[in-house]
């Protein structure tokens, strides 16, 4: 896999593979976003409080590096991983990120839906952004390059916008902030019509476990669609069928 990547994309002198560089890449993906948002929210990053989880990532990285071989990406391996990615991403967007905002000591931050969405966007994506910005995944020396998110149509990347979307769905269903409770009530009244307005009952929030399960299903569906598209499993509506030449008749 590395040889194929070098043959296609590498420009410059190839560096020897380094465990430290790969570990730094992993930790940057995991903690890069938190390192930015945590100080802004006035809370210490988790890796500054305990080293257990970073040590776990280091151990897993060491195990992966010492495997005799790693299967090449394919539809058979990536489709199941897309479901797992949706489940784990739902835990991040529903259980880890919202409490940092909704339980903040600042009432202005705790009640702001904009803060919640921006925190989700940055926390979930900044790590990948910096990895691409400094070309950590390239086998050459580190250099600054334009990340995919800043390239044409980079904003349409599923991983980029699914973070605030997933957090918004969870906040809407659980009434994480007053804004989301009012929005949930408004949507319910619009969909139910005059009958809901006549009853005058407030809309009850969904329990957190059910809301997280809904987000996991939505995210898994998005990632499955992305994987199917990347491996050409979806029909291409723009592809034109080849024209069959008709034999001329006298």
N, C-alpha and C positions, 0 to 999 in steps of 0.2 A: 504493500500500500504506500509506504513512504517513497519507494523508488518510483512508483507511478506518479506520485504528487511532484516529486523533484523534476521528473522528465517533462511534465506539463507546465508547471507554474513557477518554478524556482528561478530567480534571477539573482546572481551574486554567489559568493562563496558559501558552500554548504558547511554547516557546523556539525560537530559531533553531537549525537543525542545526549541529553543531560536529564537526569532524574529531577534535579532541582528546578530546571526550567519547566518541565511538565507538571511538577507539583505546584509551582508558582502559577501556572496557567489555571489549574484546577481551583486553587484557593482564590484567585482573582475572579473567576466566574462565580464562585459561591458567595464571596464576601465583598466583591467590588461595589455593588450597589448599596449594601448595608453600610459600608465605610463612608459613603457620601450622605445618606439620609439620616443615619443615627445622630451625628453631631447637630444636624439641622433641627432634629426633634428634641434635642437635649437629653439623649439617652446614650449610654455607652454601647458600642458594638458588642455583639455576643462573643466574638473571638478575643476581646479584651477582658471578658469576665471569666471565661473558662477555656482551657485548651483541649478539652476532651474531644470535641467534634473536629477541630482542625487535625488533631492527631489521628482520628479515625480516617479522615480523608487521606492523610499521608500514608497510612497503612494500606488502605485500599489501592492507592496509586502504586505503591511498591509491589503489591500482589499482581496488579495488572501488568506492570512493566516486566515482571519475571515469568509471565505466562509464555509457554512455548510458541503460541500463535493466537491471533485474534481474528475471528471471522470477518471477512470483508462486508461492508454494508450492503444489504440486499432487502428486498421487500419482505422476505420471510422472517428476517430478524428485526427490521425496523417497525413493522406494523404492530407486533406485540409491545415493543418498547414505546410506541406512541401512546398506547393505553396507559402504561405505567407512568409515562411522562405526564399525562393528563391528571392522574391521581396525585402524584407528588406535587405537581404545580398547583393543584387545588388546595393542598395543605399549606403551601407557601402563601398563596393569595388570600386564603380564608382564615387561617389560624395564626400565622406568624406576623403578617404585615398589618392587618387592621388594628389589633390591640395596641401597637406602638403609637397609633394616632388617636384612637377613641378613648384610651385610658391615659392620655398625656396630661401632665399637670397643668398645662396651659389650656384654658377653656376655649380659647380662640382656635387652637390647633385641633382639639378634641372634637369640635363641632363642625369643622370645615370639610365639606365633601371634596373640595378641590385639593386640599392637602392629602386626603386619603388616596385619591386617584394618582396624583403626582408621585407620592411615596411608593405606590405600587409599581408605577411605570419605571421609576429610577432603580428601585431595589431589585426588581426582577431582570432588568436589561442592562444596567450600567456595566456589570462584570463582562458580559459578552462584548459590549461596545469597546471597552479598553483592551480586551484580548485582540480584537480585530484591528483596533487603532494602532497598536504597537506590534502587530504581526507576530504574536506569540506562537501561532500555529504553523508558521512557516519554518522550514528547516534551516533558513539563513539567519544571520544576526538580526537583532531587533531593529526595526525601523518604523517610522511613522507612515501610515498609509490611510486612505479614505475607507472608513468602515462601510459595510454594506448598507447600514441604516441611513447613511448620508448620500448614497448613490441614487440615481434616478429610480423612482418607485420603491425605494428602500423602506418607506413608511408603511407599505402594504404588507410587510413581513408579518406572518401570523404570530410569531413569538413576541413581536414588539407590542402590538395592540391588544393581544389576548390578556395581558397582565391587568391593565386598568379595567378591561371589560369583565374579567372574572371577579375582581374585587367589587365592581359596581353591582353585579348580579347578587353577590353574597350580601352586600350592604343593603341592597333593596329588599331582599327577602327577610333579612333578620332585623331590619330597622336599626342598623348600627349607629346611625346619627339621626337627629330630627329631620333633616332634609330628606333622607331616604324613606322615612315613615310617611311624610307628607306626599312624596312622589308615589309611593306604593298606593296610598289612599286615592290619589288623583287618577292613577291608571285604572284602579279597580272601579271607580265611579264612572269613568269614561267607557269602560268595557261593559259594565252592568246596566248603565242607563239610569232612568228615574227610579227604578226599584231599589237600587242601593242607596240613593239619596233619601228615599222615603224612610228606610230603616234607620238611618243615622248611626249605625254601629261602626266603631273604628275597625280598621282592617288589622287582624291579628298577625304578628310576625311569624315566620316559619322558624322552627327550631334549628339551631346551628348545624347539627349533623345532617339534617335533610337538605339544608341550603348548600352545604359543602358537597354533598353527593350530587346535587344538580349541577354545580359548577364542574365537578369532576367529569360528569357525562358530557357537558358542553365542550370542555377543553379536550377531552379524549377524541371527541368527534372532529374538532378542528385539526388536531395533530394527525389523526388518521387521514383526513382529507389532504393535508399538506404532504404526508408521506406518499400517499397514492399518486398525487400529482407529480412529485419528484421522480418516482419510478415509472411514470407513464402508464399507470393502471386506470386512469380516468380517460374517457373518450374525449378527443379533441374536436370541438365543434367547428374550429376554423380550418381543420385539415380537409382538403378537397380530395374526393375520390379520383383515382387516375382515370383518365378518359380512354375508352377503348376505341381504337380506330376501326371504322366500319369499312368493310371491303366494298370497293366500287363495283357496281353492276352495269353491264352494258344494256 
